[in-house]
Amino acid sequence: MGGSFSIQVATAVPGSSGNLLVDELTEAWSKRRLDENKIKYTRTGRHRRLRVEDVLEFEERRERERRLGLKKLVEMSEDAGGYPELD
């Protein structure tokens, strides 16, 4: 198995020479999301560069989709009669 790796996320901070935020992520999960273009990135040689804003936007989008899916499951359960044993 591949273990984990670091992804460098460059931040645009006014007045700085380029701060870097480094986050440890699972290699397979990260590569899959980047390859699927679910998180925006640019390439510098072989390396992928991520902006903090793009990572946060991905997280917000993923959370919205998760909540929508959960809401649909609750509605389906209620339409099917819910859990009568809990009444």
Biopython code that builds the backbone (N, CA, C, O; Angstrom):
import numpy as np
from Bio.PDB.StructureBuilder import StructureBuilder

atoms = [
    (1, "MET", "N", (0.854, -1.183, 0.000)),
    (1, "MET", "CA", (0.000, 0.000, 0.000)),
    (1, "MET", "C", (0.888, 1.229, 0.000)),
    (1, "MET", "O", (2.020, 1.167, 0.479)),
    (2, "GLY", "N", (0.402, 2.345, -0.526)),
    (2, "GLY", "CA", (1.204, 3.531, -0.732)),
    (2, "GLY", "C", (1.453, 4.402, 0.471)),
    (2, "GLY", "O", (2.347, 5.247, 0.420)),
    (3, "GLY", "N", (0.708, 4.247, 1.559)),
    (3, "GLY", "CA", (0.919, 5.123, 2.704)),
    (3, "GLY", "C", (0.295, 6.483, 2.478)),
    (3, "GLY", "O", (-0.760, 6.597, 1.855)),
    (4, "SER", "N", (0.952, 7.521, 2.989)),
    (4, "SER", "CA", (0.420, 8.865, 2.817)),
    (4, "SER", "C", (1.499, 9.765, 2.254)),
    (4, "SER", "O", (2.679, 9.413, 2.261)),
    (5, "PHE", "N", (1.101, 10.909, 1.774)),
    (5, "PHE", "CA", (2.019, 11.869, 1.186)),
    (5, "PHE", "C", (1.540, 13.257, 1.507)),
    (5, "PHE", "O", (0.419, 13.432, 1.985)),
    (6, "SER", "N", (2.360, 14.240, 1.257)),
    (6, "SER", "CA", (1.994, 15.624, 1.536)),
    (6, "SER", "C", (1.570, 16.315, 0.263)),
    (6, "SER", "O", (2.156, 16.109, -0.800)),
    (7, "ILE", "N", (0.547, 17.136, 0.382)),
    (7, "ILE", "CA", (0.134, 18.006, -0.704)),
    (7, "ILE", "C", (0.391, 19.417, -0.226)),
    (7, "ILE", "O", (-0.043, 19.787, 0.865)),
    (8, "GLN", "N", (1.077, 20.201, -1.008)),
    (8, "GLN", "CA", (1.311, 21.584, -0.642)),
    (8, "GLN", "C", (0.193, 22.434, -1.212)),
    (8, "GLN", "O", (-0.109, 22.371, -2.404)),
    (9, "VAL", "N", (-0.414, 23.225, -0.351)),
    (9, "VAL", "CA", (-1.494, 24.109, -0.757)),
    (9, "VAL", "C", (-0.981, 25.536, -0.609)),
    (9, "VAL", "O", (-0.731, 26.005, 0.501)),
    (10, "ALA", "N", (-0.830, 26.217, -1.735)),
    (10, "ALA", "CA", (-0.307, 27.582, -1.694)),
    (10, "ALA", "C", (-1.434, 28.555, -1.387)),
    (10, "ALA", "O", (-2.530, 28.447, -1.937)),
    (11, "THR", "N", (-1.160, 29.498, -0.511)),
    (11, "THR", "CA", (-2.152, 30.509, -0.183)),
    (11, "THR", "C", (-1.700, 31.856, -0.718)),
    (11, "THR", "O", (-0.510, 32.172, -0.722)),
    (12, "ALA", "N", (-2.637, 32.620, -1.154)),
    (12, "ALA", "CA", (-2.334, 33.971, -1.613)),
    (12, "ALA", "C", (-2.543, 34.913, -0.442)),
    (12, "ALA", "O", (-3.672, 35.324, -0.173)),
    (13, "VAL", "N", (-1.484, 35.257, 0.251)),
    (13, "VAL", "CA", (-1.564, 36.133, 1.404)),
    (13, "VAL", "C", (-0.926, 37.464, 1.036)),
    (13, "VAL", "O", (0.272, 37.515, 0.758)),
    (14, "PRO", "N", (-1.709, 38.546, 1.030)),
    (14, "PRO", "CA", (-1.142, 39.847, 0.669)),
    (14, "PRO", "C", (0.055, 40.188, 1.548)),
    (14, "PRO", "O", (0.012, 40.019, 2.767)),
    (15, "GLY", "N", (1.105, 40.661, 0.928)),
    (15, "GLY", "CA", (2.277, 41.095, 1.667)),
    (15, "GLY", "C", (3.219, 39.976, 2.072)),
    (15, "GLY", "O", (4.234, 40.229, 2.721)),
    (16, "SER", "N", (2.901, 38.742, 1.701)),
    (16, "SER", "CA", (3.804, 37.642, 2.045)),
    (16, "SER", "C", (4.481, 37.144, 0.784)),
    (16, "SER", "O", (4.032, 37.425, -0.327)),
    (17, "SER", "N", (5.553, 36.411, 0.961)),
    (17, "SER", "CA", (6.277, 35.898, -0.192)),
    (17, "SER", "C", (5.779, 34.525, -0.599)),
    (17, "SER", "O", (6.424, 33.854, -1.404)),
    (18, "GLY", "N", (4.658, 34.094, -0.066)),
    (18, "GLY", "CA", (4.077, 32.812, -0.461)),
    (18, "GLY", "C", (4.078, 31.789, 0.648)),
    (18, "GLY", "O", (4.908, 30.879, 0.655)),
    (19, "ASN", "N", (3.168, 31.922, 1.579)),
    (19, "ASN", "CA", (3.039, 30.931, 2.646)),
    (19, "ASN", "C", (2.521, 29.631, 2.054)),
    (19, "ASN", "O", (1.767, 29.634, 1.081)),
    (20, "LEU", "N", (2.930, 28.529, 2.648)),
    (20, "LEU", "CA", (2.439, 27.227, 2.211)),
    (20, "LEU", "C", (1.750, 26.535, 3.367)),
    (20, "LEU", "O", (2.261, 26.511, 4.486)),
    (21, "LEU", "N", (0.592, 25.976, 3.090)),
    (21, "LEU", "CA", (-0.123, 25.172, 4.065)),
    (21, "LEU", "C", (0.038, 23.728, 3.625)),
    (21, "LEU", "O", (-0.347, 23.372, 2.511)),
    (22, "VAL", "N", (0.597, 22.905, 4.475)),
    (22, "VAL", "CA", (0.835, 21.508, 4.119)),
    (22, "VAL", "C", (-0.097, 20.642, 4.936)),
    (22, "VAL", "O", (-0.147, 20.746, 6.161)),
    (23, "ASP", "N", (-0.835, 19.787, 4.249)),
    (23, "ASP", "CA", (-1.807, 18.932, 4.910)),
    (23, "ASP", "C", (-1.514, 17.496, 4.526)),
    (23, "ASP", "O", (-1.240, 17.204, 3.362)),
    (24, "GLU", "N", (-1.569, 16.592, 5.503)),
    (24, "GLU", "CA", (-1.374, 15.181, 5.231)),
    (24, "GLU", "C", (-2.716, 14.573, 4.819)),
    (24, "GLU", "O", (-3.683, 14.614, 5.579)),
    (25, "LEU", "N", (-2.766, 14.015, 3.621)),
    (25, "LEU", "CA", (-3.980, 13.384, 3.110)),
    (25, "LEU", "C", (-3.653, 11.971, 2.644)),
    (25, "LEU", "O", (-2.496, 11.669, 2.349)),
    (26, "THR", "N", (-4.637, 11.122, 2.575)),
    (26, "THR", "CA", (-4.435, 9.783, 2.054)),
    (26, "THR", "C", (-4.146, 9.870, 0.569)),
    (26, "THR", "O", (-4.867, 10.537, -0.173)),
    (27, "GLU", "N", (-3.100, 9.204, 0.140)),
    (27, "GLU", "CA", (-2.644, 9.301, -1.240)),
    (27, "GLU", "C", (-3.712, 8.876, -2.243)),
    (27, "GLU", "O", (-4.003, 9.621, -3.179)),
    (28, "ALA", "N", (-4.293, 7.710, -2.071)),
    (28, "ALA", "CA", (-5.275, 7.212, -3.037)),
    (28, "ALA", "C", (-6.489, 8.134, -3.123)),
    (28, "ALA", "O", (-6.958, 8.447, -4.217)),
    (29, "TRP", "N", (-7.000, 8.571, -1.962)),
    (29, "TRP", "CA", (-8.170, 9.453, -1.935)),
    (29, "TRP", "C", (-7.868, 10.768, -2.649)),
    (29, "TRP", "O", (-8.655, 11.233, -3.473)),
    (30, "SER", "N", (-6.724, 11.357, -2.324)),
    (30, "SER", "CA", (-6.348, 12.650, -2.905)),
    (30, "SER", "C", (-6.146, 12.559, -4.400)),
    (30, "SER", "O", (-6.671, 13.374, -5.158)),
    (31, "LYS", "N", (-5.386, 11.569, -4.821)),
    (31, "LYS", "CA", (-5.124, 11.410, -6.253)),
    (31, "LYS", "C", (-6.417, 11.189, -7.026)),
    (31, "LYS", "O", (-6.601, 11.740, -8.111)),
    (32, "ARG", "N", (-7.308, 10.384, -6.464)),
    (32, "ARG", "CA", (-8.578, 10.115, -7.141)),
    (32, "ARG", "C", (-9.380, 11.402, -7.321)),
    (32, "ARG", "O", (-9.903, 11.653, -8.407)),
    (33, "ARG", "N", (-9.486, 12.226, -6.265)),
    (33, "ARG", "CA", (-10.251, 13.471, -6.357)),
    (33, "ARG", "C", (-9.615, 14.432, -7.364)),
    (33, "ARG", "O", (-10.320, 15.104, -8.116)),
    (34, "LEU", "N", (-8.295, 14.494, -7.373)),
    (34, "LEU", "CA", (-7.608, 15.382, -8.324)),
    (34, "LEU", "C", (-7.767, 14.867, -9.747)),
    (34, "LEU", "O", (-8.026, 15.650, -10.661)),
    (35, "ASP", "N", (-7.615, 13.561, -9.949)),
    (35, "ASP", "CA", (-7.758, 12.981, -11.285)),
    (35, "ASP", "C", (-9.177, 13.134, -11.822)),
    (35, "ASP", "O", (-9.373, 13.256, -13.031)),
    (36, "GLU", "N", (-10.155, 13.130, -10.938)),
    (36, "GLU", "CA", (-11.560, 13.312, -11.334)),
    (36, "GLU", "C", (-11.915, 14.788, -11.499)),
    (36, "GLU", "O", (-13.058, 15.127, -11.808)),
    (37, "ASN", "N", (-10.924, 15.670, -11.291)),
    (37, "ASN", "CA", (-11.120, 17.130, -11.362)),
    (37, "ASN", "C", (-12.170, 17.615, -10.379)),
    (37, "ASN", "O", (-12.879, 18.583, -10.654)),
    (38, "LYS", "N", (-12.276, 16.948, -9.229)),
    (38, "LYS", "CA", (-13.210, 17.386, -8.190)),
    (38, "LYS", "C", (-12.617, 18.532, -7.387)),
    (38, "LYS", "O", (-13.347, 19.313, -6.777)),
    (39, "ILE", "N", (-11.286, 18.632, -7.386)),
    (39, "ILE", "CA", (-10.589, 19.737, -6.735)),
    (39, "ILE", "C", (-9.699, 20.381, -7.789)),
    (39, "ILE", "O", (-8.917, 19.703, -8.455)),
    (40, "LYS", "N", (-9.824, 21.689, -7.931)),
    (40, "LYS", "CA", (-9.012, 22.403, -8.917)),
    (40, "LYS", "C", (-7.544, 22.385, -8.500)),
    (40, "LYS", "O", (-7.224, 22.434, -7.312)),
    (41, "TYR", "N", (-6.662, 22.315, -9.486)),
    (41, "TYR", "CA", (-5.230, 22.365, -9.221)),
    (41, "TYR", "C", (-4.502, 22.841, -10.477)),
    (41, "TYR", "O", (-5.057, 22.843, -11.575)),
    (42, "THR", "N", (-3.271, 23.237, -10.290)),
    (42, "THR", "CA", (-2.393, 23.545, -11.416)),
    (42, "THR", "C", (-1.163, 22.670, -11.284)),
    (42, "THR", "O", (-0.857, 22.175, -10.200)),
    (43, "ARG", "N", (-0.471, 22.482, -12.371)),
    (43, "ARG", "CA", (0.741, 21.659, -12.351)),
    (43, "ARG", "C", (1.979, 22.544, -12.438)),
    (43, "ARG", "O", (2.024, 23.525, -13.179)),
    (44, "THR", "N", (2.963, 22.166, -11.666)),
    (44, "THR", "CA", (4.289, 22.762, -11.743)),
    (44, "THR", "C", (5.231, 21.579, -11.918)),
    (44, "THR", "O", (5.609, 20.930, -10.943)),
    (45, "GLY", "N", (5.605, 21.302, -13.152)),
    (45, "GLY", "CA", (6.383, 20.095, -13.415)),
    (45, "GLY", "C", (5.524, 18.880, -13.121)),
    (45, "GLY", "O", (4.431, 18.740, -13.671)),
    (46, "ARG", "N", (6.016, 17.995, -12.249)),
    (46, "ARG", "CA", (5.255, 16.802, -11.867)),
    (46, "ARG", "C", (4.334, 17.059, -10.696)),
    (46, "ARG", "O", (3.500, 16.214, -10.371)),
    (47, "HIS", "N", (4.467, 18.205, -10.057)),
    (47, "HIS", "CA", (3.731, 18.495, -8.824)),
    (47, "HIS", "C", (2.409, 19.195, -9.098)),
    (47, "HIS", "O", (2.285, 19.974, -10.042)),
    (48, "ARG", "N", (1.432, 18.905, -8.262)),
    (48, "ARG", "CA", (0.127, 19.565, -8.347)),
    (48, "ARG", "C", (0.063, 20.607, -7.243)),
    (48, "ARG", "O", (0.445, 20.349, -6.102)),
    (49, "ARG", "N", (-0.420, 21.775, -7.596)),
    (49, "ARG", "CA", (-0.559, 22.871, -6.631)),
    (49, "ARG", "C", (-2.042, 23.141, -6.406)),
    (49, "ARG", "O", (-2.810, 23.282, -7.357)),
    (50, "LEU", "N", (-2.433, 23.211, -5.138)),
    (50, "LEU", "CA", (-3.827, 23.457, -4.760)),
    (50, "LEU", "C", (-3.925, 24.780, -4.037)),
    (50, "LEU", "O", (-3.055, 25.131, -3.241)),
    (51, "ARG", "N", (-4.988, 25.513, -4.317)),
    (51, "ARG", "CA", (-5.255, 26.741, -3.561)),
    (51, "ARG", "C", (-6.172, 26.397, -2.398)),
    (51, "ARG", "O", (-7.064, 25.559, -2.528)),
    (52, "VAL", "N", (-5.952, 27.041, -1.273)),
    (52, "VAL", "CA", (-6.789, 26.805, -0.091)),
    (52, "VAL", "C", (-8.251, 27.041, -0.437)),
    (52, "VAL", "O", (-9.118, 26.273, -0.020)),
    (53, "GLU", "N", (-8.532, 28.084, -1.185)),
    (53, "GLU", "CA", (-9.915, 28.412, -1.547)),
    (53, "GLU", "C", (-10.569, 27.253, -2.298)),
    (53, "GLU", "O", (-11.745, 26.959, -2.079)),
    (54, "ASP", "N", (-9.814, 26.593, -3.183)),
    (54, "ASP", "CA", (-10.369, 25.485, -3.957)),
    (54, "ASP", "C", (-10.621, 24.258, -3.079)),
    (54, "ASP", "O", (-11.613, 23.555, -3.269)),
    (55, "VAL", "N", (-9.734, 23.999, -2.127)),
    (55, "VAL", "CA", (-9.918, 22.881, -1.213)),
    (55, "VAL", "C", (-11.127, 23.135, -0.323)),
    (55, "VAL", "O", (-11.934, 22.231, -0.108)),
    (56, "LEU", "N", (-11.264, 24.351, 0.195)),
    (56, "LEU", "CA", (-12.413, 24.685, 1.049)),
    (56, "LEU", "C", (-13.717, 24.626, 0.266)),
    (56, "LEU", "O", (-14.737, 24.182, 0.792)),
    (57, "GLU", "N", (-13.691, 25.069, -0.983)),
    (57, "GLU", "CA", (-14.887, 25.012, -1.830)),
    (57, "GLU", "C", (-15.292, 23.565, -2.076)),
    (57, "GLU", "O", (-16.480, 23.245, -2.056)),
    (58, "PHE", "N", (-14.321, 22.688, -2.309)),
    (58, "PHE", "CA", (-14.601, 21.264, -2.480)),
    (58, "PHE", "C", (-15.241, 20.692, -1.219)),
    (58, "PHE", "O", (-16.229, 19.962, -1.304)),
    (59, "GLU", "N", (-14.692, 21.014, -0.057)),
    (59, "GLU", "CA", (-15.238, 20.521, 1.205)),
    (59, "GLU", "C", (-16.673, 21.007, 1.416)),
    (59, "GLU", "O", (-17.528, 20.235, 1.850)),
    (60, "GLU", "N", (-16.939, 22.270, 1.115)),
    (60, "GLU", "CA", (-18.301, 22.805, 1.260)),
    (60, "GLU", "C", (-19.261, 22.108, 0.309)),
    (60, "GLU", "O", (-20.380, 21.769, 0.696)),
    (61, "ARG", "N", (-18.837, 21.889, -0.929)),
    (61, "ARG", "CA", (-19.678, 21.216, -1.926)),
    (61, "ARG", "C", (-19.963, 19.782, -1.494)),
    (61, "ARG", "O", (-21.089, 19.301, -1.619)),
    (62, "ARG", "N", (-18.941, 19.104, -0.988)),
    (62, "ARG", "CA", (-19.100, 17.723, -0.537)),
    (62, "ARG", "C", (-20.066, 17.645, 0.642)),
    (62, "ARG", "O", (-20.882, 16.726, 0.714)),
    (63, "GLU", "N", (-19.979, 18.601, 1.568)),
    (63, "GLU", "CA", (-20.876, 18.629, 2.716)),
    (63, "GLU", "C", (-22.324, 18.891, 2.283)),
    (63, "GLU", "O", (-23.251, 18.270, 2.803)),
    (64, "ARG", "N", (-22.515, 19.816, 1.328)),
    (64, "ARG", "CA", (-23.871, 20.082, 0.810)),
    (64, "ARG", "C", (-24.457, 18.821, 0.171)),
    (64, "ARG", "O", (-25.619, 18.488, 0.405)),
    (65, "GLU", "N", (-23.660, 18.127, -0.629)),
    (65, "GLU", "CA", (-24.131, 16.908, -1.293)),
    (65, "GLU", "C", (-24.454, 15.823, -0.276)),
    (65, "GLU", "O", (-25.429, 15.089, -0.440)),
    (66, "ARG", "N", (-23.637, 15.713, 0.785)),
    (66, "ARG", "CA", (-23.872, 14.724, 1.830)),
    (66, "ARG", "C", (-25.187, 15.005, 2.546)),
    (66, "ARG", "O", (-25.984, 14.096, 2.777)),
    (67, "ARG", "N", (-25.409, 16.281, 2.898)),
    (67, "ARG", "CA", (-26.651, 16.649, 3.593)),
    (67, "ARG", "C", (-27.881, 16.414, 2.707)),
    (67, "ARG", "O", (-28.915, 15.955, 3.191)),
    (68, "LEU", "N", (-27.770, 16.728, 1.418)),
    (68, "LEU", "CA", (-28.879, 16.504, 0.492)),
    (68, "LEU", "C", (-29.199, 15.013, 0.389)),
    (68, "LEU", "O", (-30.366, 14.622, 0.397)),
    (69, "GLY", "N", (-28.165, 14.190, 0.293)),
    (69, "GLY", "CA", (-28.370, 12.745, 0.239)),
    (69, "GLY", "C", (-29.034, 12.219, 1.494)),
    (69, "GLY", "O", (-29.930, 11.378, 1.418)),
    (70, "LEU", "N", (-28.606, 12.704, 2.646)),
    (70, "LEU", "CA", (-29.199, 12.289, 3.915)),
    (70, "LEU", "C", (-30.657, 12.722, 3.992)),
    (70, "LEU", "O", (-31.506, 11.965, 4.463)),
    (71, "LYS", "N", (-30.951, 13.934, 3.531)),
    (71, "LYS", "CA", (-32.333, 14.427, 3.533)),
    (71, "LYS", "C", (-33.219, 13.539, 2.657)),
    (71, "LYS", "O", (-34.352, 13.228, 3.026)),
    (72, "LYS", "N", (-32.700, 13.132, 1.495)),
    (72, "LYS", "CA", (-33.469, 12.258, 0.605)),
    (72, "LYS", "C", (-33.727, 10.901, 1.251)),
    (72, "LYS", "O", (-34.816, 10.344, 1.109)),
    (73, "LEU", "N", (-32.734, 10.364, 1.959)),
    (73, "LEU", "CA", (-32.933, 9.083, 2.641)),
    (73, "LEU", "C", (-34.003, 9.185, 3.723)),
    (73, "LEU", "O", (-34.820, 8.277, 3.872)),
    (74, "VAL", "N", (-34.004, 10.274, 4.471)),
    (74, "VAL", "CA", (-35.016, 10.479, 5.508)),
    (74, "VAL", "C", (-36.403, 10.566, 4.871)),
    (74, "VAL", "O", (-37.358, 9.970, 5.370)),
    (75, "GLU", "N", (-36.512, 11.310, 3.766)),
    (75, "GLU", "CA", (-37.805, 11.437, 3.077)),
    (75, "GLU", "C", (-38.285, 10.088, 2.565)),
    (75, "GLU", "O", (-39.469, 9.769, 2.673)),
    (76, "MET", "N", (-37.369, 9.287, 2.004)),
    (76, "MET", "CA", (-37.741, 7.963, 1.507)),
    (76, "MET", "C", (-38.225, 7.078, 2.650)),
    (76, "MET", "O", (-39.192, 6.332, 2.494)),
    (77, "SER", "N", (-37.565, 7.158, 3.785)),
    (77, "SER", "CA", (-37.951, 6.365, 4.953)),
    (77, "SER", "C", (-39.332, 6.778, 5.446)),
    (77, "SER", "O", (-40.162, 5.928, 5.767)),
    (78, "GLU", "N", (-39.576, 8.091, 5.505)),
    (78, "GLU", "CA", (-40.877, 8.582, 5.958)),
    (78, "GLU", "C", (-41.978, 8.190, 4.984)),
    (78, "GLU", "O", (-43.074, 7.823, 5.407)),
    (79, "ASP", "N", (-41.700, 8.264, 3.677)),
    (79, "ASP", "CA", (-42.695, 7.874, 2.663)),
    (79, "ASP", "C", (-43.028, 6.395, 2.758)),
    (79, "ASP", "O", (-44.146, 5.985, 2.444)),
    (80, "ALA", "N", (-42.060, 5.590, 3.191)),
    (80, "ALA", "CA", (-42.273, 4.145, 3.295)),
    (80, "ALA", "C", (-42.883, 3.750, 4.647)),
    (80, "ALA", "O", (-43.071, 2.565, 4.922)),
    (81, "GLY", "N", (-43.186, 4.731, 5.476)),
    (81, "GLY", "CA", (-43.823, 4.423, 6.762)),
    (81, "GLY", "C", (-42.906, 4.600, 7.951)),
    (81, "GLY", "O", (-43.315, 4.400, 9.095)),
    (82, "GLY", "N", (-41.677, 4.970, 7.687)),
    (82, "GLY", "CA", (-40.751, 5.217, 8.800)),
    (82, "GLY", "C", (-40.424, 3.958, 9.571)),
    (82, "GLY", "O", (-40.267, 2.882, 8.993)),
    (83, "TYR", "N", (-40.323, 4.100, 10.866)),
    (83, "TYR", "CA", (-40.016, 2.990, 11.750)),
    (83, "TYR", "C", (-41.176, 2.832, 12.740)),
    (83, "TYR", "O", (-41.152, 3.403, 13.830)),
    (84, "PRO", "N", (-42.188, 2.053, 12.350)),
    (84, "PRO", "CA", (-43.366, 1.929, 13.209)),
    (84, "PRO", "C", (-43.042, 1.371, 14.601)),
    (84, "PRO", "O", (-43.752, 1.670, 15.561)),
    (85, "GLU", "N", (-41.986, 0.570, 14.723)),
    (85, "GLU", "CA", (-41.638, 0.011, 16.029)),
    (85, "GLU", "C", (-41.177, 1.088, 17.006)),
    (85, "GLU", "O", (-41.111, 0.838, 18.210)),
    (86, "LEU", "N", (-40.861, 2.276, 16.511)),
    (86, "LEU", "CA", (-40.436, 3.371, 17.388)),
    (86, "LEU", "C", (-41.612, 4.240, 17.827)),
    (86, "LEU", "O", (-41.448, 5.105, 18.688)),
    (87, "ASP", "N", (-42.786, 4.026, 17.255)),
    (87, "ASP", "CA", (-43.953, 4.846, 17.616)),
    (87, "ASP", "C", (-44.516, 4.465, 18.966)),
    (87, "ASP", "O", (-45.496, 5.058, 19.416)),
]
sb = StructureBuilder()
sb.init_structure("model")
sb.init_model(0)
sb.init_chain("A")
sb.init_seg("    ")
for serial, (resi, resn, name, xyz) in enumerate(atoms, 1):
    if name == "N":
        sb.init_residue(resn, " ", resi, " ")
    sb.init_atom(name, np.array(xyz, "f"), 0.0, 1.0, " ", f" {name:<3s}", serial, name[0])
structure = sb.get_structure()
